Amino acid sequence: MKWNLLTSETTRLVKLPDDIYPIDLHWFPRSIGGKKQSHAESFVLTSSDGKFHLISKLGRIEKTIEAHCGAVLAGRWNYEGTALVTVGEDGQVKIWSKSGMLRSTLAQQGRPVYSVAWGPDSEKVLYTSGKQLIIKPLQPNAKVLQWKAHDGLILKTDWNSVNDLILSAGEDCKYKVWDSYGRLLYSSQPHEYPITSVAWAVDGELFAVGSFHTLRLCDKTGWSYTLEKPNTGSIYNIAWSIDGTQLAGACGNGHVIFAHVVEQRWEWKNFEIALIKRRTMEVHNVINDAVDLLEFRDRVIKASLNYGHLVVSTSLQCYVFSVKNWNTPLIFDLKEGTVSLILQAERHFLLVDGGGLYLYSYEGRLISSPKYPGMRTDILNAQTVSLSNDTLAVKDKADEKVIYIFEALSGKPLGDGKPLTHKTEIVEIALDQKGLTSERKIAFIDKNRDLYITSVKRFGKEQKIVKIGTMVQTLAWNDTSNILCGIQDTRFTVWYYPNTVYVDKDLLPKTLYENEASEFSKNPQIVHFIGNLITIRRADGSLIHLNISPYPAILHEYVSSSKWEDAVRLCRFAKDQTMWTCLAAMAVANKEMATAEIAYASIGKIDKVQYINSIKDLPSKESRMAHMLLFSGNTQEAETLLLQTGLIYQAIQVNINLYNWDRALELAVKHKTHVDTVLAYRQKFLEDFGRKETNKRFLQYAEGLEVDWNKIKAKIEMEIAKERERAAASPAVRASVTVQQ
């Protein structure tokens, strides 16, 4: 039978021969990567006589294939539509081509296989075996994962391609959520009756559970949003619509039940929005209790509320509302009505659908549509895509260690076009929201749950990826300043100025705010970090709101508008070491030496105060810049800067001070200057430690060279005087001097 959900009319699709008793059916995947499939109008039907049938949408049986001894209990197409898996009462798991040719028998066991699901990459198959779940890769000899999942027979399983989580349901009356390593994330309380069906919504945010007279809607973490008690008998199978707004259930009393997801909620500052009917939203302003109703022509599929705008996609159109005016939305048509994700930044928003990524301004203008090789938009979610005012980052699915980074306005890959690559698989990414493009940072959590931060733009050879946290479960950037929060192990942590790792690594631990996180129970998720309010959802679905100090955000604001005196005044007022530490790092990052001196003095770092003082006395701007780079530990950049500006002696002296003897000598020999200076310092160093020279290069150059400290000192003073003159000369003259050198 088939149903039209708009008109509710029922028509018969095909009258099967009397000897076919159907058991399971699965439609061919609709589209992959935006390309419509030629087969897309057909489905596979499995039956009790050991056969499966390929049937067109007009009801013609295209092909019937003998597959198993006994009933074929389930059949599933993979995500690309290139293969079909069937399982049967004979305990066999078989893989077929899309035209129905047997490719392989993946498994054989002595008990029936009741349910089967493909892994997200279509490389593995998950199937049931009594009380066990088994994940078997298609490659021969690859490792098989098997674990005891229930205390009774497992009746249904499903594996989502977006969040990579597994559902199972059993005769022990429980449903459970697992990760792809077989670790239990959630186990329900025992129900009164066996759980007969479970199914993920396509986007992996929700799943549905069916049992006797029971239909449940659950969050991906397992807790239940709602429980319905329809008078239907057991619900044996559940199928979701492609947009995840409605589902159908096959009931034991011969009925088909249809359900719609309603009452979704969105919050931002003082606005609360609820989807009260399929096509109606209610906006509640909690400050003045004003209520607005928003009516849509078609049913609402996805919505997002942030940065003063509500973006709603229906099955045909996209609506953009400003929170200042709910009456006149901006409306534009969508190519495909299957928006699976909406992400907002301050200046624009991103729509993700089956066909691609589309960046729109809040005026409804299409800005760009980035593309990358092997793009699969159907499996992107808020953890694997991140958007800021100037940058878009997307985690690759084919190679989980790679992040593609695009310029938002042009949609072209950033810089040299090479993606960012990490040494292990990445699970979650997030771009910071404020500040200059050149300073944009991306934070990400890898498979080991370590938190890293790196600059989006690359300077020099290597991208410095720095680890700033361990055992991090969830993270979020603030919407108005570059403050990062996360939950590490048992502590809730806020990194007030994560950029500290690039400025002065030793300060990082002192720029953190940490608090006990046991009240959040296990697996909490950060929902929002807006202003100084953080919203966290616990594993049972309840929301907890935390406030953090407002001062760090004000400090960020002062620094970004170069109000250094105000920043110092704020720190004096707050009397907080963390604030002074942040200010010290911010001042060094912005080359603001006077403020840095005050801040370092306030946290008792006297050695650093002295070093900053010595930098202030340097003769030229270039050497001051170089020593600032040295201060932040960027030796290579400092040396390059000095060599580029022709300050050869300074570059040699930097290496001597760092005891990089080989490099100092190499520079001296290459530029035919100060070889005696390097040898003199080297000799003094060895004498101080009572050591003999063993380095062949130094022995070679020391032969017949007399070290005269008076000469060397005179030479050094001459260099410094020369540098002072250069600094005093006009920029035009200076340029020509550099060229001659």
Rosetta blueprint (number, residue, H / E / L):
1 M L
2 K E
3 W E
4 N L
5 L L
6 L L
7 T L
8 S L
9 E L
10 T E
11 T E
12 R L
13 L L
14 V L
15 K L
16 L L
17 P L
18 D L
19 D L
20 I L
21 Y L
22 P E
23 I E
24 D E
25 L E
26 H E
27 W E
28 F L
29 P L
30 R L
31 S E
32 I E
33 G L
34 G L
35 K E
36 K E
37 Q L
38 S L
39 H H
40 A H
41 E H
42 S E
43 F E
44 V E
45 L E
46 T E
47 S E
48 S L
49 D L
50 G L
51 K E
52 F E
53 H E
54 L E
55 I E
56 S E
57 K L
58 L L
59 G L
60 R L
61 I E
62 E E
63 K E
64 T E
65 I E
66 E E
67 A L
68 H L
69 C L
70 G L
71 A L
72 V E
73 L E
74 A E
75 G E
76 R E
77 W E
78 N L
79 Y L
80 E L
81 G L
82 T L
83 A E
84 L E
85 V E
86 T E
87 V E
88 G E
89 E L
90 D L
91 G L
92 Q E
93 V E
94 K E
95 I E
96 W E
97 S E
98 K L
99 S L
100 G L
101 M L
102 L E
103 R E
104 S E
105 T E
106 L E
107 A E
108 Q E
109 Q L
110 G L
111 R L
112 P L
113 V L
114 Y L
115 S L
116 V E
117 A E
118 W E
119 G L
120 P L
121 D L
122 S L
123 E L
124 K E
125 V E
126 L E
127 Y E
128 T E
129 S E
130 G L
131 K L
132 Q E
133 L E
134 I E
135 I E
136 K E
137 P E
138 L L
139 Q L
140 P L
141 N L
142 A L
143 K L
144 V L
145 L E
146 Q E
147 W E
148 K E
149 A L
150 H L
151 D L
152 G L
153 L L
154 I E
155 L E
156 K E
157 T E
158 D E
159 W E
160 N L
161 S L
162 V L
163 N L
164 D L
165 L L
166 I E
167 L E
168 S E
169 A E
170 G E
171 E L
172 D L
173 C L
174 K L
175 Y E
176 K E
177 V E
178 W E
179 D L
180 S L
181 Y L
182 G L
183 R L
184 L E
185 L E
186 Y E
187 S E
188 S L
189 Q L
190 P L
191 H L
192 E L
193 Y L
194 P L
195 I L
196 T L
197 S E
198 V E
199 A E
200 W E
201 A L
202 V L
203 D L
204 G L
205 E L
206 L E
207 F E
208 A E
209 V E
210 G E
211 S E
212 F E
213 H L
214 T E
215 L E
216 R E
217 L E
218 C E
219 D E
220 K L
221 T L
222 G L
223 W L
224 S E
225 Y E
226 T E
227 L E
228 E E
229 K L
230 P L
231 N L
232 T L
233 G L
234 S E
235 I E
236 Y E
237 N E
238 I E
239 A E
240 W E
241 S L
242 I L
243 D L
244 G L
245 T L
246 Q E
247 L E
248 A E
249 G E
250 A E
251 C E
252 G L
253 N L
254 G L
255 H L
256 V E
257 I E
258 F E
259 A E
260 H E
261 V L
262 V L
263 E L
264 Q L
265 R E
266 W E
267 E E
268 W E
269 K L
270 N L
271 F E
272 E E
273 I E
274 A E
275 L E
276 I E
277 K E
278 R L
279 R L
280 T E
281 M E
282 E E
283 V E
284 H E
285 N E
286 V L
287 I L
288 N L
289 D L
290 A E
291 V E
292 D E
293 L E
294 L E
295 E E
296 F L
297 R L
298 D L
299 R L
300 V E
301 I E
302 K E
303 A E
304 S E
305 L E
306 N E
307 Y L
308 G L
309 H E
310 L E
311 V E
312 V E
313 S E
314 T E
315 S L
316 L L
317 Q E
318 C E
319 Y E
320 V E
321 F E
322 S E
323 V L
324 K L
325 N E
326 W E
327 N E
328 T E
329 P E
330 L E
331 I E
332 F E
333 D E
334 L L
335 K L
336 E L
337 G L
338 T L
339 V L
340 S L
341 L E
342 I E
343 L E
344 Q E
345 A L
346 E L
347 R L
348 H E
349 F E
350 L E
351 L E
352 V E
353 D E
354 G L
355 G L
356 G E
357 L E
358 Y E
359 L E
360 Y E
361 S E
362 Y L
363 E L
364 G L
365 R L
366 L E
367 I E
368 S E
369 S L
370 P L
371 K L
372 Y L
373 P L
374 G L
375 M L
376 R L
377 T H
378 D H
379 I H
380 L L
381 N L
382 A L
383 Q L
384 T L
385 V E
386 S E
387 L E
388 S L
389 N L
390 D L
391 T E
392 L E
393 A E
394 V E
395 K E
396 D L
397 K L
398 A L
399 D L
400 E L
401 K L
402 V E
403 I E
404 Y E
405 I E
406 F E
407 E E
408 A L
409 L L
410 S L
411 G L
412 K L
413 P E
414 L L
415 G L
416 D L
417 G L
418 K L
419 P L
420 L E
421 T E
422 H L
423 K L
424 T L
425 E L
426 I E
427 V E
428 E E
429 I E
430 A E
431 L E
432 D L
433 Q L
434 K L
435 G L
436 L L
437 T H
438 S H
439 E H
440 R L
441 K E
442 I E
443 A E
444 F E
445 I E
446 D E
447 K L
448 N L
449 R L
450 D L
451 L E
452 Y E
453 I E
454 T E
455 S E
456 V L
457 K L
458 R L
459 F L
460 G L
461 K L
462 E L
463 Q L
464 K L
465 I L
466 V E
467 K E
468 I E
469 G E
470 T L
471 M L
472 V E
473 Q E
474 T E
475 L E
476 A E
477 W E
478 N L
479 D L
480 T L
481 S L
482 N L
483 I L
484 L E
485 C E
486 G E
487 I E
488 Q E
489 D L
490 T L
491 R E
492 F E
493 T E
494 V E
495 W E
496 Y L
497 Y L
498 P L
499 N L
500 T H
501 V H
502 Y H
503 V H
504 D L
505 K H
506 D H
507 L H
508 L H
509 P H
510 K H
511 T H
512 L E
513 Y E
514 E E
515 N E
516 E E
517 A L
518 S H
519 E H
520 F H
521 S L
522 K L
523 N L
524 P L
525 Q E
526 I E
527 V E
528 H E
529 F E
530 I E
531 G L
532 N L
533 L E
534 I E
535 T E
536 I E
537 R E
538 R L
539 A L
540 D L
541 G L
542 S L
543 L E
544 I E
545 H E
546 L E
547 N E
548 I L
549 S L
550 P L
551 Y H
552 P H
553 A H
554 I H
555 L H
556 H H
557 E H
558 Y H
559 V H
560 S H
561 S L
562 S L
563 K L
564 W H
565 E H
566 D H
567 A H
568 V H
569 R H
570 L H
571 C H
572 R H
573 F H
574 A H
575 K L
576 D L
577 Q H
578 T H
579 M H
580 W H
581 T H
582 C H
583 L H
584 A H
585 A H
586 M H
587 A H
588 V H
589 A H
590 N L
591 K L
592 E L
593 M H
594 A H
595 T H
596 A H
597 E H
598 I H
599 A H
600 Y H
601 A H
602 S H
603 I L
604 G L
605 K L
606 I H
607 D H
608 K H
609 V H
610 Q H
611 Y H
612 I H
613 N H
614 S H
615 I H
616 K H
617 D L
618 L L
619 P L
620 S L
621 K H
622 E H
623 S H
624 R H
625 M H
626 A H
627 H H
628 M H
629 L H
630 L H
631 F H
632 S L
633 G L
634 N L
635 T H
636 Q H
637 E H
638 A H
639 E H
640 T H
641 L H
642 L H
643 L H
644 Q H
645 T L
646 G L
647 L L
648 I H
649 Y H
650 Q H
651 A H
652 I H
653 Q H
654 V H
655 N H
656 I H
657 N H
658 L L
659 Y L
660 N L
661 W H
662 D H
663 R H
664 A H
665 L H
666 E H
667 L H
668 A H
669 V H
670 K H
671 H L
672 K L
673 T L
674 H L
675 V H
676 D H
677 T H
678 V H
679 L H
680 A H
681 Y H
682 R H
683 Q H
684 K H
685 F H
686 L H
687 E H
688 D H
689 F L
690 G L
691 R L
692 K L
693 E L
694 T L
695 N L
696 K H
697 R H
698 F H
699 L H
700 Q H
701 Y H
702 A H
703 E L
704 G L
705 L L
706 E L
707 V L
708 D L
709 W H
710 N H
711 K H
712 I H
713 K H
714 A H
715 K H
716 I H
717 E H
718 M H
719 E H
720 I H
721 A H
722 K H
723 E H
724 R H
725 E H
726 R H
727 A H
728 A H
729 A L
730 S L
731 P H
732 A H
733 V H
734 R H
735 A H
736 S H
737 V H
738 T H
739 V H
740 Q H
741 Q L
